[in-house]
Amino acid sequence: MPAYKDRKNNTWYVKFNYKNWKGEMKFTTKRGFSTKREAVEYENEFKLHIAGDLDMNFEEFIKVYRKDHYPRIRASTVACKDHIINTKLIPYFRKFKVTEIKAKDIIKWQNELLAYRNPATGKPYSKTYLKTVHNQMSAIMNFAVKYYDLSENPVEKAGSIGVSNAEEMQFWTLEEYLKFANAMIEEPFFYYCFEVLYWCGLREGELLALTYDDFDFNAKTISINKTYQVVNGKEIIGPTKTAKGTRIVSMPDRLCEEMKDYFKMCYDKSNSRAFPTCKSVLTRAMARGTKRSGVKKIRIHDLRHSHISLLINLGFSAVDIAKRVGHESITITLRYAHMFPSVQTQMMNKLNDLMSKETED
C-alpha cells in the first residue's frame, strides 16, 4: 500500500483498488496529505470501512465502530465510551481478530475485571461500573453482528457481570432528606440546588442547565429543555437525555416561594444559568451536609431516586411518575419497585386483615 509524493505542491497522495459493498472492483485516488503516514492511514481506514471485513483486529474495528456510530450520539456519551474502550477493552483485545473473540475469551476478561483491586484502597470495581464496561463490549460486538455479519455476540454467550444502577441505587426517606436540608441552610446557594433536585426529581445536568427564564412563577413550573455537561474540559449545553426528558415540572408551593427568594439573592444575572456551578462542587457540598446532618451517604443522582421513591409511596402510578421525571419508558420507573419495603408491609397488613376476617367468620 504505497503512498506517492506530489512534487508540485509537496504533499502526498494514494491511489488504490478496492471492492465496494457489492463486491465490485473500484479505483480511487486521494490527494492533499501533509505526510506519507497520513496518506497510508487513510488508505487502511478506507479499506476497512468500505470492505466491512471482520478479518481485522479489534483495535482496527474500533475505528470503524467510532466512524459509524459516534456521529449518532451525544458528546458526553462519546467521552464515556472512549474512556472505557481505551482503558478496559483495547488493552485486552487489541491483538484479537474480531472473528476470533470467543465466549471463553470474554470470561477470562471478565474474571480479570472481577479480580481487580485498587492499589490505594484495595477496593474492587463497583458492580454498576462492571455492568457498564460489560455492556460497552456487548454493544460493540452487537454492532459487528448487526452491520458486519458477525455470526454471534460472544459477550451475550459468556453472560453478564455486575448489576444495573436500578439494582444498586440508594435513596433518602423524607425524614432523612429534611435533616440534610436543615443542615444545608447555612449554605444557601447549595440549599436551593438540593431543594430543586429533591422536590422535582431533576437530573444534575438538567438542574445545572436551568436559566432564569425556565422558571414560571405564575404557573409554578420549571421547563426542562436542555442539559449541562463538561466534556474534555469544555462546557456544553445540549438537548435532554431523551426526547421525554423535555418536559414541564410543577413546583410545590413552598419550593416556588423559595425560588423567588433565591432569585432576589442573585444580584448578578450576567450568567443566564440559574445555578452556575458544576457536579464536582455539588458533590463536595453534599458531602459536607451529609456529615453535618448524620444521614447516610448517597450520591447526588440518588436525590432523583429519593423523589421517585417519595412519589411511589404517595400512591402515584408509574405512568404519572415517568412523565414527571422524564423516563423514556414506564419500564424504567418500575425498576424502582424493589426500593420500597413499606409497600410490602402495606400488602401484608391488608392480607392479615382479610385472613382475620375469614377466621372470625
C-alpha positions as CSV (number, residue, x, y, z in Angstrom):
1,M,0.0,0.0,0.0
2,P,2.4,2.7,-1.2
3,A,1.9,6.5,-1.0
4,Y,3.2,8.8,-3.6
5,K,4.9,12.3,-3.4
6,D,3.2,15.1,-5.3
7,R,6.2,17.3,-6.3
8,K,4.1,20.1,-7.5
9,N,2.7,21.1,-4.1
10,N,4.9,19.0,-1.8
11,T,2.1,16.8,-0.5
12,W,1.3,13.0,-0.5
13,Y,-1.4,11.0,-2.2
14,V,-2.6,7.5,-2.5
15,K,-4.3,5.6,-5.3
16,F,-5.6,2.0,-5.0
17,N,-8.2,-0.5,-5.9
18,Y,-10.9,-1.8,-3.5
19,K,-14.1,-3.8,-3.5
20,N,-17.3,-2.0,-2.6
21,W,-20.1,-3.5,-0.6
22,K,-21.5,-5.1,-3.8
23,G,-18.2,-6.9,-4.4
24,E,-17.4,-4.7,-7.4
25,M,-13.8,-3.6,-8.0
26,K,-13.3,0.2,-7.9
27,F,-10.3,2.5,-8.2
28,T,-9.8,5.8,-6.2
29,T,-7.3,8.5,-5.6
30,K,-7.0,10.8,-2.6
31,R,-4.6,13.8,-2.5
32,G,-3.5,16.5,-0.2
33,F,-1.9,14.7,2.8
34,S,0.9,16.5,4.6
35,T,2.8,13.3,5.4
36,K,3.2,9.9,4.0
37,R,1.9,8.3,7.2
38,E,-1.4,10.2,6.9
39,A,-1.8,9.0,3.3
40,V,-1.2,5.4,4.3
41,E,-3.5,5.6,7.3
42,Y,-6.3,7.0,5.1
43,E,-6.0,4.1,2.7
44,N,-6.0,1.5,5.5
45,E,-9.1,3.1,7.2
46,F,-10.9,3.5,3.9
47,K,-10.5,-0.2,3.0
48,L,-11.5,-1.4,6.5
49,H,-14.7,0.8,6.4
50,I,-15.7,0.1,2.8
51,A,-15.0,-3.6,2.8
52,G,-16.5,-4.3,6.2
53,D,-14.1,-7.2,6.5
54,L,-14.2,-8.6,10.0
55,D,-10.9,-10.4,9.4
56,M,-9.3,-7.4,11.2
57,N,-8.0,-7.0,14.7
58,F,-10.2,-5.5,17.4
59,E,-8.4,-2.2,17.6
60,E,-8.9,-1.6,13.8
61,F,-12.6,-2.5,14.1
62,I,-13.0,0.1,16.9
63,K,-12.0,2.7,14.3
64,V,-14.9,1.5,12.1
65,Y,-17.3,1.5,15.1
66,R,-16.4,5.0,16.0
67,K,-16.8,6.4,12.5
68,D,-20.1,4.7,12.0
69,H,-21.6,5.1,15.5
70,Y,-20.3,8.2,17.1
71,P,-22.0,10.8,14.8
72,R,-25.3,9.5,16.2
73,I,-24.6,10.0,19.9
74,R,-24.0,12.9,22.3
75,A,-20.5,14.2,23.0
76,S,-20.7,13.2,26.7
77,T,-21.7,9.6,25.7
78,V,-18.7,9.6,23.3
79,A,-16.4,10.6,26.1
80,C,-17.7,7.9,28.4
81,K,-17.5,5.2,25.7
82,D,-13.9,6.3,24.7
83,H,-12.7,6.1,28.3
84,I,-14.0,2.5,28.7
85,I,-12.8,1.4,25.2
86,N,-9.3,2.9,25.7
87,T,-8.7,1.6,29.2
88,K,-10.7,-1.6,29.5
89,L,-11.3,-3.1,26.0
90,I,-8.4,-2.2,23.7
91,P,-5.6,-3.1,26.1
92,Y,-7.1,-6.7,26.5
93,F,-8.5,-7.4,23.0
94,R,-6.1,-5.3,20.8
95,K,-4.5,-8.3,19.0
96,F,-7.6,-10.4,18.7
97,K,-9.2,-10.6,15.3
98,V,-12.9,-9.8,15.8
99,T,-13.9,-13.2,14.4
100,E,-11.6,-14.9,16.8
101,I,-13.1,-13.5,20.0
102,K,-15.0,-16.3,21.7
103,A,-17.1,-16.6,24.9
104,K,-14.1,-18.2,26.7
105,D,-12.0,-15.1,26.0
106,I,-14.8,-12.9,27.3
107,I,-15.0,-14.9,30.5
108,K,-11.2,-14.6,31.1
109,W,-11.5,-10.8,30.5
110,Q,-14.5,-10.6,32.9
111,N,-12.5,-12.6,35.6
112,E,-9.7,-10.1,35.4
113,L,-12.1,-7.2,35.9
114,L,-13.7,-9.0,38.9
115,A,-10.3,-9.8,40.4
116,Y,-9.1,-6.1,40.2
117,R,-8.4,-4.2,43.4
118,N,-7.4,-0.6,43.6
119,P,-3.8,-0.3,44.7
120,A,-4.5,2.6,47.0
121,T,-7.8,1.4,48.6
122,G,-7.9,-2.3,48.0
123,K,-11.5,-1.9,46.7
124,P,-12.8,-3.7,43.6
125,Y,-14.7,-2.1,40.7
126,S,-18.2,-1.3,41.7
127,K,-20.9,-3.6,40.4
128,T,-22.5,-0.8,38.4
129,Y,-19.2,0.0,36.7
130,L,-18.6,-3.6,35.9
131,K,-22.0,-3.7,34.3
132,T,-21.3,-0.5,32.3
133,V,-18.0,-2.0,31.0
134,H,-19.6,-5.3,30.1
135,N,-22.4,-3.5,28.3
136,Q,-20.0,-1.5,26.2
137,M,-18.2,-4.6,25.0
138,S,-21.5,-6.2,24.2
139,A,-22.6,-3.1,22.3
140,I,-19.5,-3.3,20.1
141,M,-20.0,-6.9,19.3
142,N,-23.7,-6.4,18.6
143,F,-22.7,-3.7,16.2
144,A,-20.5,-6.3,14.4
145,V,-23.3,-8.8,14.3
146,K,-25.9,-6.3,13.0
147,Y,-23.9,-4.4,10.4
148,Y,-20.8,-6.6,9.6
149,D,-22.3,-10.1,9.7
150,L,-20.5,-11.5,12.7
151,S,-22.2,-14.8,13.4
152,E,-22.9,-14.3,17.1
153,N,-22.2,-12.0,20.1
154,P,-19.7,-13.8,22.3
155,V,-20.4,-11.4,25.2
156,E,-24.0,-12.5,25.4
157,K,-23.0,-16.1,25.3
158,A,-20.5,-15.6,28.2
159,G,-23.1,-14.0,30.4
160,S,-23.3,-10.7,32.3
161,I,-21.3,-9.3,35.2
162,G,-22.2,-6.5,37.6
163,V,-25.6,-5.0,38.2
164,S,-27.5,-2.1,36.7
165,N,-27.9,1.2,38.5
166,A,-31.5,0.4,39.3
167,E,-30.4,-2.6,41.4
168,E,-27.8,-0.7,43.4
169,M,-29.5,2.7,43.8
170,Q,-30.0,4.2,47.2
171,F,-32.4,6.9,48.4
172,W,-33.2,9.0,51.4
173,T,-36.6,8.9,53.2
174,L,-38.4,12.2,53.6
175,E,-37.2,12.4,57.2
176,E,-33.6,11.9,56.1
177,Y,-33.8,14.5,53.4
178,L,-35.3,17.1,55.8
179,K,-32.4,16.5,58.2
180,F,-29.9,17.0,55.4
181,A,-31.7,20.1,54.1
182,N,-31.8,21.7,57.5
183,A,-28.0,21.1,57.7
184,M,-27.6,22.9,54.3
185,I,-29.4,26.1,55.2
186,E,-26.1,27.7,56.3
187,E,-25.0,27.3,52.6
188,P,-28.0,29.0,50.9
189,F,-26.9,28.5,47.3
190,F,-26.4,24.8,47.7
191,Y,-29.6,24.5,49.8
192,Y,-31.6,25.8,46.9
193,C,-29.9,23.5,44.5
194,F,-30.7,20.4,46.5
195,E,-34.3,21.6,47.1
196,V,-34.9,21.6,43.4
197,L,-33.2,18.3,42.9
198,Y,-35.2,16.6,45.7
199,W,-38.7,18.1,45.2
200,C,-38.7,18.0,41.4
201,G,-36.6,14.9,40.7
202,L,-34.3,16.5,38.2
203,R,-31.1,15.1,36.9
204,E,-27.9,17.0,37.8
205,G,-27.3,18.1,34.3
206,E,-30.9,19.4,34.0
207,L,-30.5,21.4,37.1
208,L,-27.2,23.0,36.0
209,A,-28.6,23.9,32.6
210,L,-31.6,25.8,34.0
211,T,-31.9,29.5,33.2
212,Y,-33.9,32.2,35.0
213,D,-36.4,32.1,32.1
214,D,-37.1,28.4,32.7
215,F,-39.0,29.3,35.9
216,D,-42.6,30.4,35.6
217,F,-43.8,31.6,39.0
218,N,-47.3,32.3,37.9
219,A,-47.8,28.7,36.7
220,K,-45.4,27.4,39.4
221,T,-43.5,25.3,36.9
222,I,-40.0,24.7,35.6
223,S,-39.3,24.0,31.9
224,I,-36.8,21.2,31.4
225,N,-35.4,21.5,27.8
226,K,-31.7,21.1,28.0
227,T,-28.8,19.6,30.0
228,Y,-25.4,20.9,31.1
229,Q,-22.2,18.8,30.8
230,V,-18.5,19.2,30.9
231,V,-16.8,17.1,28.2
232,N,-13.0,17.1,28.0
233,G,-12.9,20.3,30.0
234,K,-15.4,22.1,27.8
235,E,-18.9,23.2,29.0
236,I,-21.7,22.0,26.8
237,I,-25.4,22.9,26.9
238,G,-27.2,20.2,24.9
239,P,-30.5,18.5,24.5
240,T,-32.1,16.5,27.3
241,K,-31.0,12.9,27.8
242,T,-34.1,11.5,26.0
243,A,-37.0,13.0,24.0
244,K,-39.3,12.6,27.0
245,G,-36.7,14.4,29.2
246,T,-38.0,17.6,27.7
247,R,-41.0,18.4,30.0
248,I,-42.6,20.9,32.3
249,V,-42.4,20.1,36.0
250,S,-44.7,21.6,38.6
251,M,-43.2,23.0,41.8
252,P,-44.7,22.6,45.2
253,D,-45.9,26.0,46.6
254,R,-43.1,26.2,49.2
255,L,-40.4,25.5,46.6
256,C,-41.9,28.1,44.4
257,E,-41.6,30.7,47.2
258,E,-38.1,29.6,47.9
259,M,-37.0,30.1,44.3
260,K,-38.4,33.6,44.4
261,D,-36.3,34.3,47.5
262,Y,-33.3,32.7,45.8
263,F,-33.6,34.9,42.6
264,K,-33.8,38.0,44.8
265,M,-30.4,37.0,46.2
266,C,-28.9,36.7,42.7
267,Y,-27.8,40.3,42.1
268,D,-25.5,39.3,39.2
269,K,-27.6,37.8,36.5
270,S,-24.9,38.2,33.8
271,N,-24.7,34.4,33.8
272,S,-28.0,33.2,32.4
273,R,-27.7,29.9,34.3
274,A,-29.7,29.9,37.4
275,F,-27.3,27.6,39.2
276,P,-23.8,28.4,37.9
277,T,-21.8,25.6,39.4
278,C,-20.7,22.0,38.4
279,K,-21.3,18.5,39.6
280,S,-18.0,18.1,41.5
281,V,-18.7,21.2,43.5
282,L,-22.2,20.0,44.3
283,T,-20.8,16.6,45.3
284,R,-18.5,18.3,47.8
285,A,-21.3,20.4,49.2
286,M,-23.5,17.3,49.6
287,A,-20.7,15.5,51.5
288,R,-20.5,18.5,53.9
289,G,-24.2,18.4,54.5
290,T,-24.3,14.7,54.9
291,K,-21.6,14.9,57.6
292,R,-23.3,17.7,59.5
293,S,-26.7,16.0,59.4
294,G,-25.5,12.5,60.2
295,V,-27.7,10.9,57.5
296,K,-26.2,8.1,55.4
297,K,-24.1,8.9,52.4
298,I,-25.7,8.8,48.9
299,R,-24.9,10.2,45.5
300,I,-26.4,13.4,44.1
301,H,-28.2,11.3,41.5
302,D,-29.8,9.4,44.4
303,L,-31.8,12.5,45.2
304,R,-33.7,11.8,42.0
305,H,-34.3,8.2,43.2
306,S,-35.4,9.7,46.5
307,H,-38.0,11.9,44.7
308,I,-39.3,8.9,42.8
309,S,-39.5,6.8,46.0
310,L,-41.5,9.5,47.6
311,L,-44.0,9.7,44.8
312,I,-44.4,5.9,44.7
313,N,-45.1,5.9,48.5
314,L,-47.6,8.7,48.0
315,G,-49.5,6.3,45.7
316,F,-48.8,7.8,42.2
317,S,-48.8,5.5,39.2
318,A,-45.7,4.5,37.3
319,V,-47.1,6.3,34.2
320,D,-47.6,9.6,36.1
321,I,-44.1,9.4,37.7
322,A,-42.4,8.6,34.4
323,K,-43.9,11.7,32.8
324,R,-42.8,13.9,35.7
325,V,-39.2,12.7,35.8
326,G,-38.7,12.2,32.1
327,H,-38.3,8.5,31.9
328,E,-38.4,7.2,28.3
329,S,-40.5,4.2,29.4
330,I,-42.5,3.3,32.4
331,T,-40.4,0.1,32.4
332,I,-37.6,2.3,33.8
333,T,-39.8,3.6,36.6
334,L,-40.9,0.1,37.5
335,R,-37.3,-0.8,38.2
336,Y,-37.6,1.2,41.4
337,A,-40.2,-1.2,42.9
338,H,-37.7,-3.1,45.0
339,M,-36.8,0.1,46.9
340,F,-40.0,0.3,48.8
341,P,-40.3,-2.2,51.7
342,S,-43.2,-0.2,53.1
343,V,-45.3,-1.3,50.1
344,Q,-44.7,-5.0,51.1
345,T,-45.7,-4.1,54.7
346,Q,-49.0,-2.5,53.5
347,M,-49.7,-5.5,51.4
348,M,-49.1,-7.8,54.4
349,N,-51.3,-5.7,56.7
350,K,-54.2,-5.9,54.2
351,L,-53.7,-9.7,53.8
352,N,-53.6,-10.1,57.6
353,D,-56.9,-8.2,57.8
354,L,-58.5,-10.4,55.2
355,M,-57.3,-13.6,57.0
356,S,-58.5,-12.3,60.3
357,K,-62.0,-11.6,58.9
358,E,-62.0,-15.1,57.4
359,T,-61.1,-16.7,60.7
360,E,-63.9,-14.7,62.5
361,D,-66.5,-15.9,60.0
